[in-house]
């Protein structure tokens, strides 16, 4: 997607944020972006995923908004856990639209 910086990491596959174990939501809740304005957090829920989205804006440099998202499977099993950071530039898709498109294969 042009304009969106997207990196995702599956906690169950050794993701860099979670090192392959632990609670990815707790780790996302601890993320900070020094110099950015914290815009708050909200829960998200979809057919495949549910989780927590935290956002920042007015970041140094390009100033594009950043979101850090922790997702778990909506089937109630708690796995996989997925970490999705998104930095938006210009007319990049909204965080919700990007998250709706997240699919993790086996």
TORDREN-437954 format. One record per residue: x, y, z of N, C-alpha, C, O in turn. Coordinates in Angstrom, 1 decimal. Layout:
REM residues N
+--------+--------+--------+--------+--------+--------+--------+--------+--------+--------+--------+--------+
:    n.u :    n.v :    n.w :   ca.u :   ca.v :   ca.w :    c.u :    c.v :    c.w :    o.u :    o.v :    o.w :
+--------+--------+--------+--------+--------+--------+--------+--------+--------+--------+--------+--------+
:      X :      Y :      Z :      X :      Y :      Z :      X :      Y :      Z :      X :      Y :      Z :
...
+--------+--------+--------+--------+--------+--------+--------+--------+--------+--------+--------+--------+
This chain:
REM residues 106
+--------+--------+--------+--------+--------+--------+--------+--------+--------+--------+--------+--------+
:    n.u :    n.v :    n.w :   ca.u :   ca.v :   ca.w :    c.u :    c.v :    c.w :    o.u :    o.v :    o.w :
+--------+--------+--------+--------+--------+--------+--------+--------+--------+--------+--------+--------+
:    0.8 :   -1.2 :    0.0 :    0.0 :    0.0 :    0.0 :    0.9 :    1.2 :    0.0 :    1.6 :    1.5 :    0.9 :
:    0.8 :    2.0 :   -1.0 :    1.6 :    3.2 :   -1.1 :    1.4 :    4.1 :    0.0 :    0.2 :    4.4 :    0.4 :
:    2.4 :    4.6 :    0.6 :    2.3 :    5.6 :    1.7 :    2.2 :    5.0 :    3.1 :    2.3 :    5.8 :    4.0 :
:    2.0 :    3.8 :    3.2 :    1.9 :    3.2 :    4.6 :    3.1 :    2.4 :    4.8 :    3.5 :    1.5 :    4.0 :
:    3.7 :    2.6 :    6.0 :    4.8 :    1.8 :    6.4 :    4.3 :    0.7 :    7.3 :    3.8 :    1.0 :    8.4 :
:    4.4 :   -0.5 :    6.8 :    3.7 :   -1.6 :    7.5 :    4.7 :   -2.7 :    7.8 :    5.4 :   -3.2 :    6.9 :
:    4.8 :   -3.1 :    9.0 :    5.6 :   -4.3 :    9.4 :    4.7 :   -5.1 :   10.4 :    4.2 :   -4.5 :   11.3 :
:    4.6 :   -6.3 :   10.1 :    3.8 :   -7.1 :   11.1 :    4.7 :   -8.3 :   11.6 :    5.6 :   -8.7 :   10.9 :
:    4.4 :   -8.7 :   12.7 :    5.2 :   -9.8 :   13.4 :    4.3 :  -10.7 :   14.1 :    3.5 :  -10.2 :   15.0 :
:    4.3 :  -11.9 :   13.9 :    3.5 :  -12.9 :   14.6 :    4.3 :  -13.4 :   15.8 :    5.4 :  -13.9 :   15.7 :
:    3.7 :  -13.2 :   17.0 :    4.3 :  -13.6 :   18.2 :    4.6 :  -15.1 :   18.3 :    5.6 :  -15.5 :   18.8 :
:    3.7 :  -15.8 :   17.7 :    3.8 :  -17.3 :   17.8 :    4.9 :  -17.7 :   16.8 :    5.3 :  -18.9 :   16.8 :
:    5.4 :  -16.8 :   15.9 :    6.5 :  -17.2 :   15.0 :    7.8 :  -16.4 :   15.3 :    8.6 :  -16.2 :   14.4 :
:    7.9 :  -16.0 :   16.5 :    9.2 :  -15.4 :   16.9 :    9.3 :  -13.9 :   16.5 :   10.3 :  -13.4 :   16.2 :
:    8.2 :  -13.2 :   16.6 :    8.1 :  -11.8 :   16.3 :    9.1 :  -11.0 :   17.1 :    9.4 :  -11.3 :   18.3 :
:    9.6 :   -9.9 :   16.5 :   10.6 :   -9.1 :   17.2 :   10.2 :   -8.4 :   18.5 :   10.9 :   -8.3 :   19.4 :
:    8.9 :   -8.0 :   18.5 :    8.4 :   -7.4 :   19.7 :    8.2 :   -8.3 :   20.8 :    8.5 :   -8.0 :   22.0 :
:    7.8 :   -9.5 :   20.5 :    7.4 :  -10.5 :   21.6 :    8.4 :  -11.6 :   21.8 :    8.3 :  -12.4 :   22.8 :
:    9.4 :  -11.6 :   21.0 :   10.5 :  -12.7 :   21.1 :    9.9 :  -14.1 :   21.2 :   10.5 :  -15.0 :   21.8 :
:    8.7 :  -14.3 :   20.5 :    8.2 :  -15.6 :   20.4 :    7.3 :  -16.1 :   21.5 :    6.8 :  -17.2 :   21.5 :
:    7.2 :  -15.3 :   22.6 :    6.4 :  -15.7 :   23.7 :    5.9 :  -14.5 :   24.5 :    6.3 :  -13.4 :   24.2 :
:    5.0 :  -14.7 :   25.4 :    4.5 :  -13.6 :   26.2 :    3.2 :  -13.0 :   25.7 :    2.6 :  -13.5 :   24.7 :
:    2.9 :  -11.9 :   26.3 :    1.6 :  -11.2 :   26.0 :    1.9 :  -10.0 :   25.1 :    2.5 :   -9.0 :   25.6 :
:    1.6 :  -10.1 :   23.8 :    1.9 :   -9.1 :   22.9 :    1.2 :   -7.8 :   23.2 :    1.6 :   -6.7 :   23.0 :
:    0.0 :   -7.9 :   23.8 :   -0.8 :   -6.7 :   24.2 :   -0.1 :   -5.9 :   25.2 :    0.0 :   -4.7 :   25.2 :
:    0.4 :   -6.6 :   26.2 :    1.1 :   -5.9 :   27.3 :    2.4 :   -5.2 :   26.8 :    2.7 :   -4.1 :   27.2 :
:    3.0 :   -5.9 :   25.8 :    4.2 :   -5.2 :   25.2 :    3.9 :   -4.0 :   24.4 :    4.6 :   -3.0 :   24.4 :
:    2.8 :   -4.1 :   23.6 :    2.3 :   -2.9 :   22.9 :    1.9 :   -1.8 :   23.8 :    2.2 :   -0.6 :   23.5 :
:    1.3 :   -2.1 :   24.9 :    0.9 :   -1.1 :   25.9 :    2.1 :   -0.4 :   26.5 :    1.9 :    0.7 :   27.0 :
:    3.2 :   -1.0 :   26.5 :    4.4 :   -0.4 :   27.0 :    5.2 :    0.4 :   26.0 :    6.2 :    1.1 :   26.4 :
:    4.9 :    0.3 :   24.7 :    5.6 :    1.1 :   23.7 :    5.4 :    2.6 :   23.9 :    4.3 :    3.0 :   24.2 :
:    6.5 :    3.3 :   23.7 :    6.5 :    4.8 :   23.7 :    7.1 :    5.3 :   22.4 :    7.9 :    4.6 :   21.8 :
:    6.7 :    6.5 :   22.1 :    7.3 :    7.2 :   20.9 :    7.7 :    8.6 :   21.4 :    7.0 :    9.6 :   21.3 :
:    9.0 :    8.8 :   22.0 :    9.4 :   10.0 :   22.5 :    9.3 :   11.1 :   21.4 :    9.7 :   10.9 :   20.3 :
:    8.8 :   12.3 :   21.9 :    8.7 :   13.4 :   21.0 :    7.4 :   13.4 :   20.2 :    7.0 :   14.4 :   19.6 :
:    6.6 :   12.4 :   20.3 :    5.3 :   12.3 :   19.6 :    4.2 :   12.6 :   20.7 :    4.4 :   12.5 :   21.9 :
:    3.0 :   13.0 :   20.2 :    1.9 :   13.3 :   21.1 :    1.1 :   12.0 :   21.1 :    0.6 :   11.4 :   20.1 :
:    0.9 :   11.5 :   22.3 :    0.1 :   10.2 :   22.5 :   -1.4 :   10.6 :   22.3 :   -1.9 :   11.5 :   23.0 :
:   -2.1 :    9.9 :   21.4 :   -3.5 :   10.2 :   21.1 :   -4.4 :    9.2 :   21.8 :   -5.7 :    9.4 :   21.7 :
:   -3.9 :    8.3 :   22.5 :   -4.8 :    7.4 :   23.3 :   -4.9 :    6.0 :   22.7 :   -4.2 :    5.6 :   21.7 :
:   -5.7 :    5.1 :   23.3 :   -5.8 :    3.7 :   22.9 :   -7.3 :    3.4 :   22.7 :   -8.2 :    4.1 :   23.3 :
:   -7.5 :    2.4 :   22.0 :   -8.9 :    1.9 :   21.8 :   -8.9 :    0.4 :   21.5 :   -7.9 :   -0.1 :   21.0 :
:  -10.0 :   -0.3 :   21.8 :  -10.1 :   -1.7 :   21.4 :  -10.6 :   -1.8 :   20.0 :  -11.2 :   -0.9 :   19.5 :
:  -10.2 :   -2.9 :   19.4 :  -10.7 :   -3.1 :   18.0 :  -11.2 :   -4.6 :   18.0 :  -10.7 :   -5.4 :   18.7 :
:  -12.2 :   -4.8 :   17.2 :  -12.8 :   -6.1 :   17.0 :  -13.3 :   -6.3 :   15.6 :  -13.9 :   -5.4 :   15.0 :
:  -13.0 :   -7.5 :   15.1 :  -13.4 :   -7.8 :   13.7 :  -13.7 :   -9.3 :   13.7 :  -13.8 :  -10.0 :   14.7 :
:  -14.0 :   -9.8 :   12.5 :  -14.4 :  -11.2 :   12.3 :  -13.2 :  -12.1 :   12.6 :  -13.4 :  -13.2 :   13.2 :
:  -12.0 :  -11.7 :   12.3 :  -10.8 :  -12.6 :   12.4 :  -10.0 :  -12.2 :   13.7 :   -9.4 :  -13.1 :   14.2 :
:  -10.0 :  -10.9 :   14.0 :   -9.1 :  -10.4 :   15.1 :   -9.8 :   -9.6 :   16.1 :  -10.8 :   -9.0 :   15.8 :
:   -9.2 :   -9.5 :   17.3 :   -9.6 :   -8.5 :   18.2 :   -8.3 :   -8.0 :   18.9 :   -7.3 :   -8.8 :   19.0 :
:   -8.3 :   -6.8 :   19.5 :   -7.1 :   -6.4 :   20.1 :   -7.1 :   -4.9 :   20.6 :   -8.2 :   -4.4 :   20.8 :
:   -5.9 :   -4.3 :   20.6 :   -5.7 :   -3.0 :   21.2 :   -4.9 :   -2.2 :   20.2 :   -3.9 :   -2.6 :   19.7 :
:   -5.4 :   -1.0 :   19.9 :   -4.7 :    0.0 :   19.0 :   -4.3 :    1.2 :   19.9 :   -5.1 :    1.8 :   20.6 :
:   -3.0 :    1.6 :   19.8 :   -2.5 :    2.8 :   20.5 :   -2.0 :    3.7 :   19.4 :   -1.3 :    3.2 :   18.4 :
:   -2.2 :    5.0 :   19.5 :   -1.8 :    5.9 :   18.5 :   -1.0 :    7.1 :   19.0 :   -1.2 :    7.6 :   20.1 :
:   -0.2 :    7.7 :   18.1 :    0.6 :    8.8 :   18.3 :    0.6 :    9.7 :   17.1 :    0.5 :    9.2 :   15.9 :
:    0.7 :   11.0 :   17.2 :    0.8 :   11.9 :   16.1 :    1.8 :   13.0 :   16.4 :    2.4 :   13.1 :   17.5 :
:    2.0 :   13.9 :   15.4 :    3.0 :   15.0 :   15.5 :    4.3 :   14.5 :   15.9 :    5.0 :   15.1 :   16.8 :
:    4.8 :   13.4 :   15.3 :    6.1 :   12.9 :   15.6 :    7.2 :   13.7 :   14.9 :    7.0 :   14.3 :   13.9 :
:    8.4 :   13.7 :   15.5 :    9.5 :   14.5 :   14.9 :    9.8 :   13.9 :   13.5 :    9.5 :   12.7 :   13.2 :
:   10.4 :   14.7 :   12.7 :   10.7 :   14.3 :   11.3 :    9.6 :   14.5 :   10.4 :    9.1 :   15.6 :   10.2 :
:    9.0 :   13.4 :    9.9 :    7.9 :   13.6 :    8.9 :    6.6 :   13.9 :    9.5 :    5.7 :   14.3 :    8.8 :
:    6.4 :   13.6 :   10.8 :    5.2 :   14.0 :   11.5 :    4.0 :   13.1 :   11.2 :    2.9 :   13.3 :   11.7 :
:    4.2 :   12.0 :   10.5 :    3.0 :   11.1 :   10.2 :    2.6 :   10.4 :   11.4 :    3.4 :   10.0 :   12.3 :
:    1.3 :   10.1 :   11.5 :    0.8 :    9.4 :   12.7 :    1.3 :    7.9 :   12.7 :    1.5 :    7.3 :   11.6 :
:    1.4 :    7.4 :   13.9 :    1.9 :    6.0 :   14.1 :    0.9 :    5.3 :   15.0 :    0.4 :    5.9 :   15.9 :
:    0.6 :    4.1 :   14.6 :   -0.2 :    3.2 :   15.5 :    0.5 :    1.9 :   15.7 :    1.3 :    1.4 :   14.9 :
:    0.4 :    1.4 :   16.9 :    0.9 :    0.1 :   17.4 :   -0.2 :   -0.7 :   17.7 :   -1.0 :   -0.3 :   18.6 :
:   -0.4 :   -1.9 :   17.1 :   -1.5 :   -2.7 :   17.4 :   -1.1 :   -4.1 :   17.8 :   -0.2 :   -4.7 :   17.2 :
:   -1.8 :   -4.6 :   18.8 :   -1.7 :   -6.0 :   19.2 :   -3.0 :   -6.7 :   18.9 :   -4.0 :   -6.3 :   19.4 :
:   -2.9 :   -7.8 :   18.1 :   -4.1 :   -8.6 :   17.8 :   -4.0 :  -10.0 :   18.2 :   -2.9 :  -10.6 :   18.3 :
:   -5.1 :  -10.6 :   18.6 :   -5.2 :  -12.0 :   18.8 :   -6.4 :  -12.5 :   18.0 :   -7.3 :  -11.8 :   17.7 :
:   -6.4 :  -13.8 :   17.8 :   -7.4 :  -14.4 :   17.0 :   -8.8 :  -14.3 :   17.7 :   -8.9 :  -14.4 :   18.9 :
:   -9.8 :  -13.9 :   16.9 :  -11.2 :  -13.7 :   17.5 :  -11.8 :  -15.0 :   17.9 :  -12.9 :  -15.0 :   18.5 :
:  -11.2 :  -16.2 :   17.6 :  -11.8 :  -17.5 :   17.9 :  -11.7 :  -17.8 :   19.4 :  -12.2 :  -18.8 :   19.8 :
:  -11.0 :  -17.0 :   20.1 :  -11.0 :  -17.2 :   21.6 :   -9.8 :  -18.0 :   22.0 :   -9.6 :  -18.2 :   23.2 :
:   -9.0 :  -18.5 :   21.1 :   -7.9 :  -19.4 :   21.4 :   -6.6 :  -18.6 :   21.9 :   -5.7 :  -19.2 :   22.4 :
:   -6.6 :  -17.3 :   21.6 :   -5.5 :  -16.5 :   22.0 :   -4.2 :  -16.6 :   21.1 :   -3.2 :  -15.9 :   21.3 :
:   -4.3 :  -17.4 :   20.1 :   -3.2 :  -17.6 :   19.2 :   -3.7 :  -17.6 :   17.8 :   -4.8 :  -18.1 :   17.6 :
:   -3.0 :  -17.1 :   16.8 :   -1.7 :  -16.4 :   17.0 :   -1.9 :  -15.0 :   17.6 :   -3.0 :  -14.4 :   17.5 :
:   -0.8 :  -14.5 :   18.1 :   -0.8 :  -13.1 :   18.5 :    0.0 :  -12.4 :   17.4 :    1.0 :  -12.9 :   16.9 :
:   -0.4 :  -11.2 :   17.0 :    0.2 :  -10.5 :   15.9 :    0.4 :   -9.0 :   16.3 :   -0.4 :   -8.4 :   16.9 :
:    1.6 :   -8.5 :   16.0 :    2.0 :   -7.1 :   16.3 :    2.0 :   -6.4 :   14.9 :    2.7 :   -6.8 :   14.0 :
:    1.3 :   -5.3 :   14.8 :    1.2 :   -4.5 :   13.6 :    1.4 :   -3.0 :   13.8 :    0.5 :   -2.3 :   14.3 :
:    2.7 :   -2.5 :   13.6 :    2.9 :   -1.1 :   13.7 :    2.6 :   -0.5 :   12.3 :    3.0 :   -1.0 :   11.3 :
:    2.0 :    0.7 :   12.3 :    1.7 :    1.4 :   11.0 :    2.0 :    2.8 :   11.1 :    1.6 :    3.5 :   12.1 :
:    2.8 :    3.3 :   10.2 :    3.1 :    4.8 :   10.1 :    2.4 :    5.2 :    8.8 :    2.7 :    4.7 :    7.7 :
:    1.6 :    6.2 :    8.9 :    0.8 :    6.7 :    7.7 :    1.5 :    8.0 :    7.2 :    2.0 :    8.8 :    8.0 :
:    1.4 :    8.1 :    5.9 :    1.9 :    9.3 :    5.2 :    0.9 :    9.7 :    4.2 :    0.4 :    8.9 :    3.4 :
:    0.6 :   11.0 :    4.1 :   -0.4 :   11.5 :    3.1 :   -1.7 :   10.8 :    3.1 :   -2.4 :   10.7 :    4.1 :
:   -2.1 :   10.2 :    2.0 :   -3.4 :    9.6 :    1.8 :   -3.4 :    8.1 :    2.1 :   -4.2 :    7.4 :    1.5 :
:   -2.5 :    7.6 :    2.9 :   -2.4 :    6.2 :    3.2 :   -3.7 :    5.7 :    3.8 :   -4.4 :    6.5 :    4.5 :
:   -4.0 :    4.4 :    3.6 :   -5.3 :    3.9 :    4.2 :   -5.3 :    4.0 :    5.7 :   -4.3 :    4.0 :    6.4 :
:   -6.5 :    4.1 :    6.3 :   -6.7 :    4.2 :    7.7 :   -6.2 :    2.9 :    8.4 :   -6.1 :    1.8 :    7.8 :
:   -5.8 :    3.0 :    9.6 :   -5.4 :    1.8 :   10.4 :   -6.5 :    0.7 :   10.3 :   -6.1 :   -0.4 :   10.2 :
:   -7.7 :    1.1 :   10.5 :   -8.8 :    0.1 :   10.5 :   -8.8 :   -0.7 :    9.2 :   -9.0 :   -1.9 :    9.2 :
:   -8.6 :    0.0 :    8.1 :   -8.6 :   -0.7 :    6.7 :   -7.4 :   -1.6 :    6.6 :   -7.6 :   -2.7 :    6.1 :
:   -6.3 :   -1.2 :    7.1 :   -5.1 :   -2.1 :    7.0 :   -5.4 :   -3.3 :    7.9 :   -5.1 :   -4.4 :    7.5 :
:   -5.8 :   -3.1 :    9.1 :   -6.1 :   -4.3 :   10.0 :   -7.1 :   -5.2 :    9.5 :   -7.0 :   -6.4 :    9.7 :
:   -8.1 :   -4.7 :    8.8 :   -9.1 :   -5.6 :    8.2 :   -8.5 :   -6.6 :    7.2 :   -9.0 :   -7.6 :    6.9 :
:   -7.4 :   -6.2 :    6.6 :   -6.7 :   -7.0 :    5.6 :   -5.7 :   -7.9 :    6.1 :   -5.1 :   -8.6 :    5.3 :
:   -5.4 :   -7.9 :    7.4 :   -4.4 :   -8.8 :    8.0 :   -4.9 :  -10.3 :    8.0 :   -6.0 :  -10.6 :    8.5 :
:   -4.1 :  -11.1 :    7.4 :   -4.3 :  -12.6 :    7.4 :   -3.0 :  -13.3 :    7.7 :   -2.0 :  -12.9 :    7.2 :
:   -3.1 :  -14.2 :    8.6 :   -1.9 :  -15.0 :    8.9 :   -2.1 :  -16.5 :    8.5 :   -3.1 :  -17.1 :    9.0 :
:   -1.2 :  -17.0 :    7.7 :   -1.3 :  -18.4 :    7.3 :   -0.6 :  -19.3 :    8.2 :    0.2 :  -18.8 :    9.0 :
:   -0.8 :  -20.6 :    8.0 :    0.0 :  -21.6 :    8.9 :    1.3 :  -21.8 :    8.3 :    2.1 :  -22.6 :    8.9 :
+--------+--------+--------+--------+--------+--------+--------+--------+--------+--------+--------+--------+
